[in-house]
Amino acid sequence: MSEILLCSQSYKNNLDIISTHIGSKEKLGVVLKDNAYGHGIEEIAKLASTYGIKSVFVKNELEAKKIAHLFEHITILYGSLSSNAKNFHLTIHTDTQLDNLPQNSLIELKINIGMNRNGINPENIESVLQKIMQKKIHLFGVFAHNGYGDDIGEDFENCQKIFEEIKEKIKYFAQKMGFQTPRFHSLNSSGTFRSQNIQDDLVRVGLASYGYLTTDFKIPIAKKLKPVASLYADKICTHFLKKGTKIGYSGVTQLQEDSFVSTYDIGYGDGLFRFNGNQEAFFTADGYLLLPRSSMDCFSALSTKDRICVFNDATILAKIFNTIPYEILTNLSSFIKRTIV
Ligand SMILES: *Cc1c(COP(=O)(O)O)cnc(C)c1O
């Protein structure tokens, strides 16, 4: 059956590059949301924990529970909590989320610094802090997400300035209202790589830890990142087919010459995007031509090999499907077997 191989050396290599850049292993938080960007949350969590990572970020409580035993701090970006594990920190995007939280919950407050998507607006910080104090909730962290990390231009710096002001404001309120200064963080992969002398207590790196960066400008050290995941498919069967034979739905592929053609056990139902014949030619990582159309559970290729490597770098598929590596990776079905190598 199809399989995703996870290269532990590459993952370690990427974390080394990031921690060297930020000048500390302690400040490195990794993002494991969405099944660790499709890599497999339990497998990647194991590698991150072995590396010494203490803080991670997941999508929801279900993901947090799978890795609860491995980290000191697990921030849950969305949803609510049914249990109150000491290492789970719920993200608060709006004040009404505080209403049903039990006393002593540890939360992280998300502030809107210009993406205008999620989080508390800066002008409401004081009233939200008052509510947190009243409800005896523990403010463990305050964070923002800069939506301009990939882009050339001044928006990125402008948003960071807003966050610096917010930090000062929160530190002031901490003294005035008598709560402990929370941890502060604001940088994702691209934001981390474009920043020098990071003042935050933590970075939140997702994509770069998996071996990719999608900035519009060149960052030399990013070239050393190595993709962690390779997707393998196994042969279902082989046919010898005459020139002119049609293959697959609607016979989109018509053979130019007599050929051996095999089908392999991954389709769009497994999260590999569907080749319908309108994309440019796609060759697997080991050089075999994929023959559209792909089906829900299989695709055909000009190969007789028992196992082929569909991709070992999601950038190529992202280009073909006019999207970003994030989408190619997160789409991979959690039913595919993951193996750490
Ligand atoms: C997904 C996410 C990140 C990680 O972003 P990358 O670009 O993958 O590094 C960081 N912070 C938050 C809040 C996120 O949702």
The ligand as a MOL file (V3000), in Angstrom:
LIG
                    3D

  0  0  0     0  0            999 V3000
M  V30 BEGIN CTAB
M  V30 COUNTS 15 15 0 0 0
M  V30 BEGIN ATOM
M  V30 1 C -0.0660 27.8690 10.5950 0
M  V30 2 C 0.3780 28.8670 11.5450 0
M  V30 3 C 1.7480 29.1560 11.7090 0
M  V30 4 C 2.8360 28.5240 10.8760 0
M  V30 5 O 2.9730 29.1460 9.6400 0
M  V30 6 P 4.1150 28.6760 8.6370 0
M  V30 7 O 4.0240 29.6580 7.5300 0
M  V30 8 O 3.7590 27.3070 8.1890 0
M  V30 9 O 5.3960 28.7080 9.3790 0
M  V30 10 C 2.1040 30.0480 12.7040 0
M  V30 11 N 1.1710 30.6350 13.4740 0
M  V30 12 C -0.1470 30.3980 13.3360 0
M  V30 13 C -1.1110 31.0880 14.2200 0
M  V30 14 C -0.5940 29.5180 12.3580 0
M  V30 15 O -1.9120 29.2890 12.2210 0
M  V30 END ATOM
M  V30 BEGIN BOND
M  V30 1 1 1 2
M  V30 2 1 2 3
M  V30 3 2 2 14
M  V30 4 1 3 4
M  V30 5 2 3 10
M  V30 6 1 4 5
M  V30 7 1 5 6
M  V30 8 2 6 7
M  V30 9 1 6 8
M  V30 10 1 6 9
M  V30 11 1 10 11
M  V30 12 2 11 12
M  V30 13 1 12 13
M  V30 14 1 12 14
M  V30 15 1 14 15
M  V30 END BOND
M  V30 END CTAB
M  END
